[in-house]
Amino acid sequence: MRDMLIFYRKLKTENRNLFIMRPSWNEYFMLIAKLVSTRSTCNSRPTGAVLVKDRQILATGYNGSMPGAPHCTDQTITDGSTYCHRHDLKD
């Protein structure tokens, strides 16, 4: 979440710095997509999506394992690295 702070803009006033924590619309929806991606069960490419029309969110979604397949986040490899079901299918 620390990388989300880069979207905050700094506005100079007469005697002090005023931090405005109101992102632009594009930044706002991208921040929501970043947050939605944290629900992903894919270790290799966690992805979030936000469907927007006229500045209103219609839907959100994220990627994950196929129905019935094990979630990548629930498994580990014996060497301690993260498991990826998609990469396991290639072998």
PDB file of N, CA, C and O in Angstrom, chain B, residues numbered from 101:
ATOM      1  N   MET B 101       0.810  -1.204   0.000  1.00  0.00           N
ATOM      2  CA  MET B 101       0.000   0.000   0.000  1.00  0.00           C
ATOM      3  C   MET B 101       0.854   1.270   0.000  1.00  0.00           C
ATOM      4  O   MET B 101       0.367   2.357  -0.311  1.00  0.00           O
ATOM      5  N   ARG B 102       2.135   1.119   0.352  1.00  0.00           N
ATOM      6  CA  ARG B 102       2.973   2.308   0.391  1.00  0.00           C
ATOM      7  C   ARG B 102       3.112   2.952  -0.971  1.00  0.00           C
ATOM      8  O   ARG B 102       3.238   4.172  -1.068  1.00  0.00           O
ATOM      9  N   ASP B 103       3.093   2.143  -2.038  1.00  0.00           N
ATOM     10  CA  ASP B 103       3.244   2.724  -3.371  1.00  0.00           C
ATOM     11  C   ASP B 103       2.048   3.570  -3.767  1.00  0.00           C
ATOM     12  O   ASP B 103       2.135   4.352  -4.714  1.00  0.00           O
ATOM     13  N   MET B 104       0.929   3.430  -3.060  1.00  0.00           N
ATOM     14  CA  MET B 104      -0.245   4.248  -3.358  1.00  0.00           C
ATOM     15  C   MET B 104      -0.034   5.699  -2.938  1.00  0.00           C
ATOM     16  O   MET B 104      -0.728   6.594  -3.419  1.00  0.00           O
ATOM     17  N   LEU B 105       0.915   5.929  -2.050  1.00  0.00           N
ATOM     18  CA  LEU B 105       1.164   7.291  -1.599  1.00  0.00           C
ATOM     19  C   LEU B 105       1.730   8.172  -2.702  1.00  0.00           C
ATOM     20  O   LEU B 105       1.681   9.397  -2.595  1.00  0.00           O
ATOM     21  N   ILE B 106       2.265   7.574  -3.754  1.00  0.00           N
ATOM     22  CA  ILE B 106       2.840   8.385  -4.830  1.00  0.00           C
ATOM     23  C   ILE B 106       1.780   9.181  -5.568  1.00  0.00           C
ATOM     24  O   ILE B 106       2.106  10.137  -6.273  1.00  0.00           O
ATOM     25  N   PHE B 107       0.525   8.807  -5.420  1.00  0.00           N
ATOM     26  CA  PHE B 107      -0.545   9.498  -6.119  1.00  0.00           C
ATOM     27  C   PHE B 107      -0.990  10.780  -5.400  1.00  0.00           C
ATOM     28  O   PHE B 107      -1.708  11.598  -5.975  1.00  0.00           O
ATOM     29  N   TYR B 108      -0.572  10.946  -4.170  1.00  0.00           N
ATOM     30  CA  TYR B 108      -0.995  12.127  -3.425  1.00  0.00           C
ATOM     31  C   TYR B 108      -0.238  13.346  -3.933  1.00  0.00           C
ATOM     32  O   TYR B 108       0.970  13.295  -4.164  1.00  0.00           O
ATOM     33  N   ARG B 109      -0.943  14.400  -4.095  1.00  0.00           N
ATOM     34  CA  ARG B 109      -0.340  15.613  -4.625  1.00  0.00           C
ATOM     35  C   ARG B 109      -0.076  16.610  -3.502  1.00  0.00           C
ATOM     36  O   ARG B 109      -0.772  16.631  -2.487  1.00  0.00           O
ATOM     37  N   LYS B 110       0.930  17.420  -3.706  1.00  0.00           N
ATOM     38  CA  LYS B 110       1.330  18.399  -2.707  1.00  0.00           C
ATOM     39  C   LYS B 110       1.033  19.789  -3.257  1.00  0.00           C
ATOM     40  O   LYS B 110       1.427  20.116  -4.377  1.00  0.00           O
ATOM     41  N   LEU B 111       0.354  20.588  -2.486  1.00  0.00           N
ATOM     42  CA  LEU B 111      -0.019  21.925  -2.921  1.00  0.00           C
ATOM     43  C   LEU B 111       0.657  22.948  -2.009  1.00  0.00           C
ATOM     44  O   LEU B 111       0.547  22.871  -0.785  1.00  0.00           O
ATOM     45  N   LYS B 112       1.342  23.882  -2.604  1.00  0.00           N
ATOM     46  CA  LYS B 112       1.995  24.944  -1.833  1.00  0.00           C
ATOM     47  C   LYS B 112       0.985  26.045  -1.513  1.00  0.00           C
ATOM     48  O   LYS B 112       0.250  26.505  -2.387  1.00  0.00           O
ATOM     49  N   THR B 113       0.964  26.449  -0.272  1.00  0.00           N
ATOM     50  CA  THR B 113       0.145  27.593   0.131  1.00  0.00           C
ATOM     51  C   THR B 113       1.085  28.716   0.538  1.00  0.00           C
ATOM     52  O   THR B 113       2.292  28.618   0.317  1.00  0.00           O
ATOM     53  N   GLU B 114       0.567  29.755   1.115  1.00  0.00           N
ATOM     54  CA  GLU B 114       1.385  30.916   1.441  1.00  0.00           C
ATOM     55  C   GLU B 114       2.525  30.582   2.407  1.00  0.00           C
ATOM     56  O   GLU B 114       3.683  30.885   2.119  1.00  0.00           O
ATOM     57  N   ASN B 115       2.217  29.970   3.531  1.00  0.00           N
ATOM     58  CA  ASN B 115       3.242  29.759   4.556  1.00  0.00           C
ATOM     59  C   ASN B 115       3.554  28.291   4.836  1.00  0.00           C
ATOM     60  O   ASN B 115       4.506  27.998   5.560  1.00  0.00           O
ATOM     61  N   ARG B 116       2.795  27.383   4.294  1.00  0.00           N
ATOM     62  CA  ARG B 116       3.009  25.981   4.658  1.00  0.00           C
ATOM     63  C   ARG B 116       2.660  25.076   3.479  1.00  0.00           C
ATOM     64  O   ARG B 116       2.058  25.496   2.491  1.00  0.00           O
ATOM     65  N   ASN B 117       3.056  23.845   3.626  1.00  0.00           N
ATOM     66  CA  ASN B 117       2.704  22.845   2.620  1.00  0.00           C
ATOM     67  C   ASN B 117       1.400  22.183   3.039  1.00  0.00           C
ATOM     68  O   ASN B 117       1.249  21.766   4.187  1.00  0.00           O
ATOM     69  N   LEU B 118       0.481  22.092   2.125  1.00  0.00           N
ATOM     70  CA  LEU B 118      -0.804  21.445   2.380  1.00  0.00           C
ATOM     71  C   LEU B 118      -0.861  20.195   1.524  1.00  0.00           C
ATOM     72  O   LEU B 118      -0.725  20.264   0.302  1.00  0.00           O
ATOM     73  N   PHE B 119      -1.060  19.060   2.158  1.00  0.00           N
ATOM     74  CA  PHE B 119      -1.130  17.807   1.425  1.00  0.00           C
ATOM     75  C   PHE B 119      -2.585  17.508   1.101  1.00  0.00           C
ATOM     76  O   PHE B 119      -3.426  17.392   1.993  1.00  0.00           O
ATOM     77  N   ILE B 120      -2.866  17.386  -0.182  1.00  0.00           N
ATOM     78  CA  ILE B 120      -4.210  17.055  -0.628  1.00  0.00           C
ATOM     79  C   ILE B 120      -4.227  15.564  -0.916  1.00  0.00           C
ATOM     80  O   ILE B 120      -3.472  15.088  -1.764  1.00  0.00           O
ATOM     81  N   MET B 121      -5.069  14.834  -0.228  1.00  0.00           N
ATOM     82  CA  MET B 121      -5.117  13.392  -0.387  1.00  0.00           C
ATOM     83  C   MET B 121      -6.314  12.995  -1.244  1.00  0.00           C
ATOM     84  O   MET B 121      -6.967  11.984  -0.989  1.00  0.00           O
ATOM     85  N   ARG B 122      -6.586  13.789  -2.244  1.00  0.00           N
ATOM     86  CA  ARG B 122      -7.695  13.506  -3.145  1.00  0.00           C
ATOM     87  C   ARG B 122      -7.132  13.213  -4.528  1.00  0.00           C
ATOM     88  O   ARG B 122      -6.748  14.138  -5.245  1.00  0.00           O
ATOM     89  N   PRO B 123      -7.076  11.931  -4.918  1.00  0.00           N
ATOM     90  CA  PRO B 123      -6.501  11.581  -6.217  1.00  0.00           C
ATOM     91  C   PRO B 123      -7.441  11.957  -7.356  1.00  0.00           C
ATOM     92  O   PRO B 123      -8.631  12.196  -7.150  1.00  0.00           O
ATOM     93  N   SER B 124      -6.879  12.005  -8.564  1.00  0.00           N
ATOM     94  CA  SER B 124      -7.712  12.225  -9.749  1.00  0.00           C
ATOM     95  C   SER B 124      -8.612  11.001  -9.931  1.00  0.00           C
ATOM     96  O   SER B 124      -8.420   9.985  -9.263  1.00  0.00           O
ATOM     97  N   TRP B 125      -9.587  11.097 -10.826  1.00  0.00           N
ATOM     98  CA  TRP B 125     -10.485   9.964 -11.051  1.00  0.00           C
ATOM     99  C   TRP B 125      -9.724   8.735 -11.534  1.00  0.00           C
ATOM    100  O   TRP B 125      -9.967   7.626 -11.058  1.00  0.00           O
ATOM    101  N   ASN B 126      -8.806   8.927 -12.474  1.00  0.00           N
ATOM    102  CA  ASN B 126      -8.024   7.797 -12.976  1.00  0.00           C
ATOM    103  C   ASN B 126      -7.189   7.160 -11.869  1.00  0.00           C
ATOM    104  O   ASN B 126      -7.133   5.937 -11.747  1.00  0.00           O
ATOM    105  N   GLU B 127      -6.549   7.992 -11.072  1.00  0.00           N
ATOM    106  CA  GLU B 127      -5.762   7.476  -9.950  1.00  0.00           C
ATOM    107  C   GLU B 127      -6.649   6.733  -8.955  1.00  0.00           C
ATOM    108  O   GLU B 127      -6.275   5.678  -8.443  1.00  0.00           O
ATOM    109  N   TYR B 128      -7.808   7.285  -8.693  1.00  0.00           N
ATOM    110  CA  TYR B 128      -8.768   6.683  -7.759  1.00  0.00           C
ATOM    111  C   TYR B 128      -9.169   5.275  -8.198  1.00  0.00           C
ATOM    112  O   TYR B 128      -9.145   4.341  -7.397  1.00  0.00           O
ATOM    113  N   PHE B 129      -9.538   5.126  -9.469  1.00  0.00           N
ATOM    114  CA  PHE B 129      -9.954   3.815  -9.959  1.00  0.00           C
ATOM    115  C   PHE B 129      -8.778   2.850 -10.038  1.00  0.00           C
ATOM    116  O   PHE B 129      -8.953   1.652  -9.819  1.00  0.00           O
ATOM    117  N   MET B 130      -7.584   3.348 -10.345  1.00  0.00           N
ATOM    118  CA  MET B 130      -6.403   2.479 -10.356  1.00  0.00           C
ATOM    119  C   MET B 130      -6.064   2.001  -8.940  1.00  0.00           C
ATOM    120  O   MET B 130      -5.650   0.857  -8.754  1.00  0.00           O
ATOM    121  N   LEU B 131      -6.236   2.860  -7.962  1.00  0.00           N
ATOM    122  CA  LEU B 131      -6.018   2.452  -6.568  1.00  0.00           C
ATOM    123  C   LEU B 131      -7.006   1.369  -6.156  1.00  0.00           C
ATOM    124  O   LEU B 131      -6.641   0.433  -5.445  1.00  0.00           O
ATOM    125  N   ILE B 132      -8.229   1.488  -6.589  1.00  0.00           N
ATOM    126  CA  ILE B 132      -9.233   0.463  -6.282  1.00  0.00           C
ATOM    127  C   ILE B 132      -8.865  -0.848  -6.958  1.00  0.00           C
ATOM    128  O   ILE B 132      -8.995  -1.910  -6.349  1.00  0.00           O
ATOM    129  N   ALA B 133      -8.404  -0.798  -8.211  1.00  0.00           N
ATOM    130  CA  ALA B 133      -7.988  -2.014  -8.915  1.00  0.00           C
ATOM    131  C   ALA B 133      -6.805  -2.667  -8.197  1.00  0.00           C
ATOM    132  O   ALA B 133      -6.736  -3.893  -8.102  1.00  0.00           O
ATOM    133  N   LYS B 134      -5.890  -1.866  -7.703  1.00  0.00           N
ATOM    134  CA  LYS B 134      -4.747  -2.397  -6.947  1.00  0.00           C
ATOM    135  C   LYS B 134      -5.233  -3.091  -5.678  1.00  0.00           C
ATOM    136  O   LYS B 134      -4.736  -4.159  -5.322  1.00  0.00           O
ATOM    137  N   LEU B 135      -6.178  -2.501  -5.013  1.00  0.00           N
ATOM    138  CA  LEU B 135      -6.731  -3.098  -3.803  1.00  0.00           C
ATOM    139  C   LEU B 135      -7.498  -4.380  -4.115  1.00  0.00           C
ATOM    140  O   LEU B 135      -7.380  -5.362  -3.383  1.00  0.00           O
ATOM    141  N   VAL B 136      -8.276  -4.383  -5.185  1.00  0.00           N
ATOM    142  CA  VAL B 136      -9.032  -5.570  -5.592  1.00  0.00           C
ATOM    143  C   VAL B 136      -8.071  -6.715  -5.923  1.00  0.00           C
ATOM    144  O   VAL B 136      -8.388  -7.874  -5.657  1.00  0.00           O
ATOM    145  N   SER B 137      -6.914  -6.413  -6.495  1.00  0.00           N
ATOM    146  CA  SER B 137      -5.950  -7.458  -6.867  1.00  0.00           C
ATOM    147  C   SER B 137      -5.429  -8.221  -5.654  1.00  0.00           C
ATOM    148  O   SER B 137      -4.920  -9.331  -5.806  1.00  0.00           O
ATOM    149  N   THR B 138      -5.543  -7.659  -4.469  1.00  0.00           N
ATOM    150  CA  THR B 138      -5.088  -8.362  -3.269  1.00  0.00           C
ATOM    151  C   THR B 138      -5.970  -9.570  -2.949  1.00  0.00           C
ATOM    152  O   THR B 138      -5.572 -10.417  -2.150  1.00  0.00           O
ATOM    153  N   ARG B 139      -7.157  -9.668  -3.554  1.00  0.00           N
ATOM    154  CA  ARG B 139      -8.040 -10.831  -3.383  1.00  0.00           C
ATOM    155  C   ARG B 139      -7.665 -11.981  -4.313  1.00  0.00           C
ATOM    156  O   ARG B 139      -8.198 -13.082  -4.173  1.00  0.00           O
ATOM    157  N   SER B 140      -6.757 -11.745  -5.258  1.00  0.00           N
ATOM    158  CA  SER B 140      -6.373 -12.760  -6.228  1.00  0.00           C
ATOM    159  C   SER B 140      -5.733 -13.961  -5.538  1.00  0.00           C
ATOM    160  O   SER B 140      -5.042 -13.817  -4.530  1.00  0.00           O
ATOM    161  N   THR B 141      -5.976 -15.153  -6.099  1.00  0.00           N
ATOM    162  CA  THR B 141      -5.337 -16.360  -5.574  1.00  0.00           C
ATOM    163  C   THR B 141      -4.176 -16.792  -6.457  1.00  0.00           C
ATOM    164  O   THR B 141      -3.646 -17.888  -6.279  1.00  0.00           O
ATOM    165  N   CYS B 142      -3.776 -15.962  -7.395  1.00  0.00           N
ATOM    166  CA  CYS B 142      -2.672 -16.254  -8.304  1.00  0.00           C
ATOM    167  C   CYS B 142      -1.397 -15.603  -7.773  1.00  0.00           C
ATOM    168  O   CYS B 142      -1.349 -14.389  -7.574  1.00  0.00           O
ATOM    169  N   ASN B 143      -0.365 -16.418  -7.544  1.00  0.00           N
ATOM    170  CA  ASN B 143       0.894 -15.876  -7.027  1.00  0.00           C
ATOM    171  C   ASN B 143       1.748 -15.221  -8.109  1.00  0.00           C
ATOM    172  O   ASN B 143       2.517 -14.305  -7.817  1.00  0.00           O
ATOM    173  N   SER B 144       1.622 -15.679  -9.353  1.00  0.00           N
ATOM    174  CA  SER B 144       2.517 -15.158 -10.382  1.00  0.00           C
ATOM    175  C   SER B 144       2.051 -13.823 -10.958  1.00  0.00           C
ATOM    176  O   SER B 144       2.880 -12.966 -11.263  1.00  0.00           O
ATOM    177  N   ARG B 145       0.741 -13.633 -11.111  1.00  0.00           N
ATOM    178  CA  ARG B 145       0.229 -12.385 -11.679  1.00  0.00           C
ATOM    179  C   ARG B 145      -1.074 -11.959 -11.018  1.00  0.00           C
ATOM    180  O   ARG B 145      -2.134 -12.072 -11.633  1.00  0.00           O
ATOM    181  N   PRO B 146      -1.023 -11.472  -9.782  1.00  0.00           N
ATOM    182  CA  PRO B 146      -2.268 -10.991  -9.168  1.00  0.00           C
ATOM    183  C   PRO B 146      -2.781  -9.764  -9.913  1.00  0.00           C
ATOM    184  O   PRO B 146      -2.057  -8.783 -10.080  1.00  0.00           O
ATOM    185  N   THR B 147      -4.026  -9.826 -10.357  1.00  0.00           N
ATOM    186  CA  THR B 147      -4.596  -8.771 -11.193  1.00  0.00           C
ATOM    187  C   THR B 147      -5.971  -8.378 -10.687  1.00  0.00           C
ATOM    188  O   THR B 147      -6.786  -9.240 -10.359  1.00  0.00           O
ATOM    189  N   GLY B 148      -6.232  -7.090 -10.623  1.00  0.00           N
ATOM    190  CA  GLY B 148      -7.546  -6.578 -10.255  1.00  0.00           C
ATOM    191  C   GLY B 148      -8.105  -5.748 -11.390  1.00  0.00           C
ATOM    192  O   GLY B 148      -7.355  -5.160 -12.170  1.00  0.00           O
ATOM    193  N   ALA B 149      -9.418  -5.701 -11.482  1.00  0.00           N
ATOM    194  CA  ALA B 149     -10.071  -4.942 -12.546  1.00  0.00           C
ATOM    195  C   ALA B 149     -11.244  -4.156 -11.978  1.00  0.00           C
ATOM    196  O   ALA B 149     -11.916  -4.599 -11.047  1.00  0.00           O
ATOM    197  N   VAL B 150     -11.474  -2.997 -12.546  1.00  0.00           N
ATOM    198  CA  VAL B 150     -12.609  -2.153 -12.163  1.00  0.00           C
ATOM    199  C   VAL B 150     -13.297  -1.710 -13.446  1.00  0.00           C
ATOM    200  O   VAL B 150     -12.674  -1.099 -14.315  1.00  0.00           O
ATOM    201  N   LEU B 151     -14.581  -2.020 -13.562  1.00  0.00           N
ATOM    202  CA  LEU B 151     -15.372  -1.611 -14.717  1.00  0.00           C
ATOM    203  C   LEU B 151     -16.110  -0.331 -14.339  1.00  0.00           C
ATOM    204  O   LEU B 151     -16.899  -0.309 -13.394  1.00  0.00           O
ATOM    205  N   VAL B 152     -15.839   0.747 -15.103  1.00  0.00           N
ATOM    206  CA  VAL B 152     -16.347   2.076 -14.763  1.00  0.00           C
ATOM    207  C   VAL B 152     -17.091   2.664 -15.953  1.00  0.00           C
ATOM    208  O   VAL B 152     -16.650   2.532 -17.095  1.00  0.00           O
ATOM    209  N   LYS B 153     -18.207   3.305 -15.687  1.00  0.00           N
ATOM    210  CA  LYS B 153     -18.929   4.054 -16.710  1.00  0.00           C
ATOM    211  C   LYS B 153     -19.424   5.346 -16.081  1.00  0.00           C
ATOM    212  O   LYS B 153     -20.088   5.325 -15.045  1.00  0.00           O
ATOM    213  N   ASP B 154     -19.104   6.454 -16.703  1.00  0.00           N
ATOM    214  CA  ASP B 154     -19.507   7.779 -16.212  1.00  0.00           C
ATOM    215  C   ASP B 154     -19.108   7.984 -14.750  1.00  0.00           C
ATOM    216  O   ASP B 154     -19.883   8.487 -13.937  1.00  0.00           O
ATOM    217  N   ARG B 155     -17.866   7.577 -14.443  1.00  0.00           N
ATOM    218  CA  ARG B 155     -17.290   7.733 -13.101  1.00  0.00           C
ATOM    219  C   ARG B 155     -18.027   6.944 -12.019  1.00  0.00           C
ATOM    220  O   ARG B 155     -17.920   7.270 -10.836  1.00  0.00           O
ATOM    221  N   GLN B 156     -18.752   5.940 -12.402  1.00  0.00           N
ATOM    222  CA  GLN B 156     -19.410   5.054 -11.439  1.00  0.00           C
ATOM    223  C   GLN B 156     -18.897   3.639 -11.644  1.00  0.00           C
ATOM    224  O   GLN B 156     -18.795   3.165 -12.775  1.00  0.00           O
ATOM    225  N   ILE B 157     -18.576   2.969 -10.550  1.00  0.00           N
ATOM    226  CA  ILE B 157     -18.078   1.603 -10.618  1.00  0.00           C
ATOM    227  C   ILE B 157     -19.249   0.671 -10.867  1.00  0.00           C
ATOM    228  O   ILE B 157     -20.217   0.654 -10.107  1.00  0.00           O
ATOM    229  N   LEU B 158     -19.152  -0.108 -11.946  1.00  0.00           N
ATOM    230  CA  LEU B 158     -20.180  -1.074 -12.277  1.00  0.00           C
ATOM    231  C   LEU B 158     -19.855  -2.450 -11.700  1.00  0.00           C
ATOM    232  O   LEU B 158     -20.750  -3.171 -11.259  1.00  0.00           O
ATOM    233  N   ALA B 159     -18.572  -2.811 -11.705  1.00  0.00           N
ATOM    234  CA  ALA B 159     -18.167  -4.125 -11.204  1.00  0.00           C
ATOM    235  C   ALA B 159     -16.673  -4.115 -10.907  1.00  0.00           C
ATOM    236  O   ALA B 159     -15.924  -3.290 -11.431  1.00  0.00           O
ATOM    237  N   THR B 160     -16.257  -5.043 -10.062  1.00  0.00           N
ATOM    238  CA  THR B 160     -14.842  -5.280  -9.812  1.00  0.00           C
ATOM    239  C   THR B 160     -14.589  -6.773  -9.951  1.00  0.00           C
ATOM    240  O   THR B 160     -15.512  -7.578  -9.830  1.00  0.00           O
ATOM    241  N   GLY B 161     -13.355  -7.137 -10.201  1.00  0.00           N
ATOM    242  CA  GLY B 161     -13.027  -8.550 -10.318  1.00  0.00           C
ATOM    243  C   GLY B 161     -11.539  -8.774 -10.188  1.00  0.00           C
ATOM    244  O   GLY B 161     -10.745  -7.836 -10.260  1.00  0.00           O
ATOM    245  N   TYR B 162     -11.170 -10.031  -9.995  1.00  0.00           N
ATOM    246  CA  TYR B 162      -9.766 -10.397  -9.865  1.00  0.00           C
ATOM    247  C   TYR B 162      -9.566 -11.792 -10.424  1.00  0.00           C
ATOM    248  O   TYR B 162     -10.521 -12.559 -10.554  1.00  0.00           O
ATOM    249  N   ASN B 163      -8.320 -12.122 -10.755  1.00  0.00           N
ATOM    250  CA  ASN B 163      -8.025 -13.431 -11.326  1.00  0.00           C
ATOM    251  C   ASN B 163      -7.728 -14.433 -10.216  1.00  0.00           C
ATOM    252  O   ASN B 163      -7.461 -14.068  -9.071  1.00  0.00           O
ATOM    253  N   GLY B 164      -7.782 -15.694 -10.593  1.00  0.00           N
ATOM    254  CA  GLY B 164      -7.490 -16.753  -9.634  1.00  0.00           C
ATOM    255  C   GLY B 164      -7.440 -18.094 -10.319  1.00  0.00           C
ATOM    256  O   GLY B 164      -7.418 -18.183 -11.547  1.00  0.00           O
ATOM    257  N   SER B 165      -7.421 -19.128  -9.520  1.00  0.00           N
ATOM    258  CA  SER B 165      -7.364 -20.489 -10.043  1.00  0.00           C
ATOM    259  C   SER B 165      -8.664 -20.864 -10.729  1.00  0.00           C
ATOM    260  O   SER B 165      -9.713 -20.264 -10.496  1.00  0.00           O
ATOM    261  N   MET B 166      -8.563 -21.870 -11.579  1.00  0.00           N
ATOM    262  CA  MET B 166      -9.750 -22.381 -12.257  1.00  0.00           C
ATOM    263  C   MET B 166     -10.671 -23.036 -11.224  1.00  0.00           C
ATOM    264  O   MET B 166     -10.190 -23.490 -10.185  1.00  0.00           O
ATOM    265  N   PRO B 167     -11.972 -23.095 -11.479  1.00  0.00           N
ATOM    266  CA  PRO B 167     -12.877 -23.757 -10.540  1.00  0.00           C
ATOM    267  C   PRO B 167     -12.453 -25.207 -10.303  1.00  0.00           C
ATOM    268  O   PRO B 167     -12.215 -25.965 -11.243  1.00  0.00           O
ATOM    269  N   GLY B 168     -12.367 -25.563  -9.051  1.00  0.00           N
ATOM    270  CA  GLY B 168     -11.984 -26.915  -8.675  1.00  0.00           C
ATOM    271  C   GLY B 168     -10.491 -27.122  -8.533  1.00  0.00           C
ATOM    272  O   GLY B 168     -10.064 -28.108  -7.933  1.00  0.00           O
ATOM    273  N   ALA B 169      -9.688 -26.220  -9.067  1.00  0.00           N
ATOM    274  CA  ALA B 169      -8.231 -26.339  -8.957  1.00  0.00           C
ATOM    275  C   ALA B 169      -7.774 -25.754  -7.622  1.00  0.00           C
ATOM    276  O   ALA B 169      -8.435 -24.875  -7.069  1.00  0.00           O
ATOM    277  N   PRO B 170      -6.653 -26.238  -7.107  1.00  0.00           N
ATOM    278  CA  PRO B 170      -6.157 -25.685  -5.836  1.00  0.00           C
ATOM    279  C   PRO B 170      -5.725 -24.224  -6.013  1.00  0.00           C
ATOM    280  O   PRO B 170      -5.223 -23.837  -7.068  1.00  0.00           O
ATOM    281  N   HIS B 171      -5.924 -23.446  -4.990  1.00  0.00           N
ATOM    282  CA  HIS B 171      -5.470 -22.055  -5.026  1.00  0.00           C
ATOM    283  C   HIS B 171      -3.965 -22.024  -4.834  1.00  0.00           C
ATOM    284  O   HIS B 171      -3.422 -22.732  -3.986  1.00  0.00           O
ATOM    285  N   CYS B 172      -3.305 -21.211  -5.615  1.00  0.00           N
ATOM    286  CA  CYS B 172      -1.847 -21.089  -5.516  1.00  0.00           C
ATOM    287  C   CYS B 172      -1.424 -20.576  -4.139  1.00  0.00           C
ATOM    288  O   CYS B 172      -0.370 -20.955  -3.628  1.00  0.00           O
ATOM    289  N   THR B 173      -2.244 -19.718  -3.544  1.00  0.00           N
ATOM    290  CA  THR B 173      -1.893 -19.140  -2.246  1.00  0.00           C
ATOM    291  C   THR B 173      -1.993 -20.155  -1.116  1.00  0.00           C
ATOM    292  O   THR B 173      -1.464 -19.918  -0.029  1.00  0.00           O
ATOM    293  N   ASP B 174      -2.660 -21.278  -1.353  1.00  0.00           N
ATOM    294  CA  ASP B 174      -2.822 -22.291  -0.309  1.00  0.00           C
ATOM    295  C   ASP B 174      -1.727 -23.341  -0.323  1.00  0.00           C
ATOM    296  O   ASP B 174      -1.687 -24.191   0.566  1.00  0.00           O
ATOM    297  N   GLN B 175      -0.834 -23.307  -1.312  1.00  0.00           N
ATOM    298  CA  GLN B 175       0.195 -24.333  -1.440  1.00  0.00           C
ATOM    299  C   GLN B 175       1.583 -23.710  -1.471  1.00  0.00           C
ATOM    300  O   GLN B 175       1.769 -22.580  -1.922  1.00  0.00           O
ATOM    301  N   THR B 176       2.547 -24.475  -0.980  1.00  0.00           N
ATOM    302  CA  THR B 176       3.951 -24.070  -1.060  1.00  0.00           C
ATOM    303  C   THR B 176       4.765 -25.233  -1.601  1.00  0.00           C
ATOM    304  O   THR B 176       4.353 -26.390  -1.530  1.00  0.00           O
ATOM    305  N   ILE B 177       5.914 -24.905  -2.134  1.00  0.00           N
ATOM    306  CA  ILE B 177       6.840 -25.912  -2.633  1.00  0.00           C
ATOM    307  C   ILE B 177       7.791 -26.253  -1.491  1.00  0.00           C
ATOM    308  O   ILE B 177       7.989 -25.443  -0.585  1.00  0.00           O
ATOM    309  N   THR B 178       8.374 -27.437  -1.527  1.00  0.00           N
ATOM    310  CA  THR B 178       9.229 -27.882  -0.417  1.00  0.00           C
ATOM    311  C   THR B 178      10.400 -26.951  -0.148  1.00  0.00           C
ATOM    312  O   THR B 178      10.882 -26.892   0.983  1.00  0.00           O
ATOM    313  N   ASP B 179      10.872 -26.220  -1.157  1.00  0.00           N
ATOM    314  CA  ASP B 179      11.987 -25.295  -0.920  1.00  0.00           C
ATOM    315  C   ASP B 179      11.518 -23.956  -0.335  1.00  0.00           C
ATOM    316  O   ASP B 179      12.334 -23.071  -0.081  1.00  0.00           O
ATOM    317  N   GLY B 180      10.201 -23.810  -0.122  1.00  0.00           N
ATOM    318  CA  GLY B 180       9.660 -22.606   0.509  1.00  0.00           C
ATOM    319  C   GLY B 180       9.200 -21.533  -0.462  1.00  0.00           C
ATOM    320  O   GLY B 180       8.609 -20.539  -0.041  1.00  0.00           O
ATOM    321  N   SER B 181       9.458 -21.711  -1.752  1.00  0.00           N
ATOM    322  CA  SER B 181       9.021 -20.713  -2.735  1.00  0.00           C
ATOM    323  C   SER B 181       7.513 -20.824  -2.965  1.00  0.00           C
ATOM    324  O   SER B 181       6.880 -21.801  -2.565  1.00  0.00           O
ATOM    325  N   THR B 182       6.965 -19.826  -3.600  1.00  0.00           N
ATOM    326  CA  THR B 182       5.522 -19.807  -3.833  1.00  0.00           C
ATOM    327  C   THR B 182       5.142 -20.742  -4.961  1.00  0.00           C
ATOM    328  O   THR B 182       5.891 -20.896  -5.926  1.00  0.00           O
ATOM    329  N   TYR B 183       4.006 -21.353  -4.845  1.00  0.00           N
ATOM    330  CA  TYR B 183       3.497 -22.312  -5.818  1.00  0.00           C
ATOM    331  C   TYR B 183       2.672 -21.581  -6.870  1.00  0.00           C
ATOM    332  O   TYR B 183       1.981 -20.610  -6.562  1.00  0.00           O
ATOM    333  N   CYS B 184       2.748 -22.054  -8.118  1.00  0.00           N
ATOM    334  CA  CYS B 184       1.932 -21.492  -9.203  1.00  0.00           C
ATOM    335  C   CYS B 184       1.325 -22.640  -9.998  1.00  0.00           C
ATOM    336  O   CYS B 184       2.046 -23.382 -10.666  1.00  0.00           O
ATOM    337  N   HIS B 185       0.035 -22.789  -9.933  1.00  0.00           N
ATOM    338  CA  HIS B 185      -0.660 -23.866 -10.631  1.00  0.00           C
ATOM    339  C   HIS B 185      -0.490 -23.739 -12.143  1.00  0.00           C
ATOM    340  O   HIS B 185      -0.330 -24.745 -12.834  1.00  0.00           O
ATOM    341  N   ARG B 186      -0.522 -22.526 -12.654  1.00  0.00           N
ATOM    342  CA  ARG B 186      -0.360 -22.286 -14.090  1.00  0.00           C
ATOM    343  C   ARG B 186       0.997 -22.757 -14.583  1.00  0.00           C
ATOM    344  O   ARG B 186       1.096 -23.373 -15.644  1.00  0.00           O
ATOM    345  N   HIS B 187       2.050 -22.470 -13.813  1.00  0.00           N
ATOM    346  CA  HIS B 187       3.392 -22.906 -14.196  1.00  0.00           C
ATOM    347  C   HIS B 187       3.521 -24.421 -14.049  1.00  0.00           C
ATOM    348  O   HIS B 187       4.263 -25.054 -14.800  1.00  0.00           O
ATOM    349  N   ASP B 188       2.809 -25.005 -13.092  1.00  0.00           N
ATOM    350  CA  ASP B 188       2.831 -26.448 -12.866  1.00  0.00           C
ATOM    351  C   ASP B 188       2.216 -27.196 -14.052  1.00  0.00           C
ATOM    352  O   ASP B 188       2.620 -28.322 -14.343  1.00  0.00           O
ATOM    353  N   LEU B 189       1.247 -26.588 -14.738  1.00  0.00           N
ATOM    354  CA  LEU B 189       0.615 -27.219 -15.890  1.00  0.00           C
ATOM    355  C   LEU B 189       1.570 -27.340 -17.085  1.00  0.00           C
ATOM    356  O   LEU B 189       1.415 -28.237 -17.914  1.00  0.00           O
ATOM    357  N   LYS B 190       2.542 -26.448 -17.172  1.00  0.00           N
ATOM    358  CA  LYS B 190       3.482 -26.442 -18.301  1.00  0.00           C
ATOM    359  C   LYS B 190       4.450 -27.616 -18.238  1.00  0.00           C
ATOM    360  O   LYS B 190       4.965 -28.048 -19.270  1.00  0.00           O
ATOM    361  N   ASP B 191       4.702 -28.134 -17.048  1.00  0.00           N
ATOM    362  CA  ASP B 191       5.686 -29.220 -16.888  1.00  0.00           C
ATOM    363  C   ASP B 191       5.198 -30.548 -17.398  1.00  0.00           C
ATOM    364  O   ASP B 191       5.922 -31.541 -17.325  1.00  0.00           O
TER     365      ASP B 191
END
